[in-house]
Amino acid sequence: MPFPNRFLLLLVFTAACTQAQTVDEIIAKNIQARGGLDKIKGLQSLRISGKISMGGFRAAFVEENKRPFKVREEQILQGMVGIDAYDGKTAWHIVPWEGRKDPDLLSADDRKGLIEDADIEGQLVDYKNKDHRAEYVGHDSVEGTDCYKIKLTLATGDVQYHFIDADTFLELKVENELNIRGTVRYTETYYGDYEKVDGLYFPFAMESGAKGQSDRAKMTVEKILVNPTLADSRFAMPPVGGNK
């Protein structure tokens, strides 16, 4: 009987469209809560600095972003500066506490997280144009706060779960499923203490670690500069021997 089949297909299509609309509505409200699309699109560069701690470990950090898809992350420990950077093509790092003063290229797997960090807007903004796929998967709780839960499958195939506060529409947590050398690595980051800087809301407190583990690295933001002047050379891999 062909009619029931056509009717079933219509129901499936309608449900899919409704879900897509719901996802896009939640993401649009998240973007608005952050300061609005115009403000986010006007973000050309960014510099965030602060402190990081985990157990007895203490260090300072600096993260710089610049369009399009450039990032430089520094960890400052006992006068040594470790660097992870991506200039839009090449991902590299310097690890001085391992006795390495020269830059090394990062492997395709090791650079995945860094390239995600290079998206100054965040993965939810214009997710379709970035070849990501978003799906609303229901409500969940983050430390007692009701959240919308969105599954975002990245163009790479890796997966993120975004937990968006049902009241403020700001992100409270992101879970990552990152495929590294054939093994899925599960991590999570909590966000809090949002403050407004130049019309945009940023989290000033973050905690990251393996999913389900209480032992997490705590990051406290001390200063955020919106649209600072950053030279492209900040993100380019320096020549070998240049740090000797």
N, C-alpha and C positions, 0 to 999 in steps of 0.2 A: 504494500500500500504506500504510494509515493507521498501522499499528503503529510502523514506523521513525520516522515523523514525530513521534508522541507520545513515543517514546523519546528522540529528539533534543531535543525541547523540555524533557523532564525533565532531561537532562544539562545543558542551558544554564541552567535554573533552579537546579539543584544547584550548579553552578560559581559562579553569581552569588551565591548565599547563602554559600558557602564563602569567597569573596573578601571579602564584606561583613563576615563574622565575623572574618577575618584583619585587616582594616583596623581594626575596632573593638577587637580585642585589642591591636594595636600602639598605638593612641591611648590606650587605657586604661592601658597600661604607661607611656606617656609622661607621662600625668597623674599616675600614682602616683610616678614618678621625680621629678617637680617638687615633690612634697610631699603629693599626694593631693587628691581632689576636694573634700573638706570644707574644707581649707585654702584652696584656690583660690576656692571659693564664699564663704569668709569674708573674702576680699580686697575691701574696700569702697573703698579709695583707695590711691594709691601715689605716691611722689615719688622720682625717680631723678635724681641729679646727677653730673656728671663733666666730662671734657675730650674735645674732638674735634680731630683733626689730619688734614691732608692736604697733603703736600708741605710748603711753608713756612707754610701756613695753620694758625692755632691759635685755638681759641675754647673757651668753656665752654658747657655745655648743662644744661637742667633740663627734665624731662618729668614732668607730673602727670596722673594718671588718677583718675576718680571714677565710680562707678556712678550711673546707667546710661549708658554710652557718652559720657563726657565726657573730653576730653583737651586739654592745653595744653602746647605745646612751645616752649621759649625757647632762643635762641642768643645768647650774650653775647660781643660783640666790641668791644674798645676803648671800653668804657663804653656802647655802644649795645646795646639788647635787641630782637632780632627775635622775633616771636611768630606761631605758627600755632595755632589753637584751634578746638574744636568743642564745642558745648554740648548736643549731642543733636539739634539742629535746624539751627543756623546755623554755617557754617564761615567763618572769617575769618582775616586775617593783618595784621601790621604789619611793614613792611620799611624800617627807618630808614636803612640804608646806600644806599638808592635815593632818599633824600630824602623819604620818606613817613612822616609822624608819625601820621597818622590811619589807622584800620582800614579795610580793604577786604574785600568779600565774595570768597570763592573760588568759582571756577566749578565746575560739576558734575564735570568731569574732574579738576581740580586738587585737589579735596577728597577724592578716592577713597582715597588712601593715608592721609590724616589720619583718616578714618572707620575704616579698618582698625586704626589705632593706638589708636582709642578703645575697642576691645574689650579690657578689662582682663584677661580670662581667656585671650585668644588664640583664634584662629579654630577650632582643633581641638576645644576644649571645647564640648560640646553642639552640634556642627556641624550635626546634623540639624535641631534646633530653630531654627537660624539660616538654614535653607534652603540650606546649603552641601552639596556632594556630595564624598565622599571615595572614593578608589580606590587600592588598593595596586598599584604598578607595578613592583615588584621591588627588587633590591638595587643599590646604587651606592656608590661610594667618595668620601669627603671627606678629602682630604689623607692618604690611606692607611688611613683608618678605614672599616670596613664599616658601611653604613647601610641601613635600610629607607627606601624612597622612596615617599612618599604624594602623590598628586595631589589637590589640593583645589580644586574649582571653586566659587567664591564665588557668592552669590546675585546679584551684579552681573554675573556672566559672566567676571570676571577669574579668573586661575588662579595658584595657589601650589603649589610643590613643596617638601615638607617632608622633610628628610634627618635621620632619627632614628638615633642610635648604636645598633647592634645589641646592644651590651653594657650600656650605661648607660641607654638609652632617652631620653636628653636630646637636644634638637635641636642639630645642628652647623651646619646651613645651611638657609636658605629662599630659593628662587628665585621671583621674581614676574614674571608676564606681565600688565602693566597697560595697558589700552587707553586711550590719551590722544589725544583729537581724531582718532580714526580710525587712529592708529598704535600698534602694540604696543611698549611699552617693557619691555625685559628687564633686570631688576636682580637682585642676589643679596646676601645678608647672611650672614656667618659668625659663629658664636657660640662662645665659649670661656670659660675661667676661671670655671666655675660655683662659686658660694658660697651657703651657706645663710643666709637672713635670716628670722627669726621662723617657722621651719618650712618655708619655701619656697626652692627653688633658683632663683637668677637668674644669667644670664651677666654677668660683669663686664668682658668684652672683646668687642667687636663690630667687624666690618669690612664696609662696604657700598660698592657701586659697580655700574657696568654689568656685566652678565654677561660673564665671560671676560676682563675687564680686570684687570690687576695693580694699577693705580693706584686704591686704595680709601680711603675715609674711615675712619679708625680712631677708635673711641669707647672710652674707658676710664672705667668707672663708679667713682666715689669713695665714694658714699653712697646707700643705699636706705632709705627710711622706709616701713614698711608700716602702712596705715590711719592716716595723719596727718589732722588736721582741715583740710579744704579747703572754702572757701566756694564756692557755686555761681557767685558773681559772678566768680570767677577765670576761668571758661570763657565767660562771656557777652561778646558783642561790645560794647565801650565806645562811647559816643556820639562822633560825628565832632566834632573840636575839643577833645575831652577830654584829649588828650596835648600840647596846645600850652602 
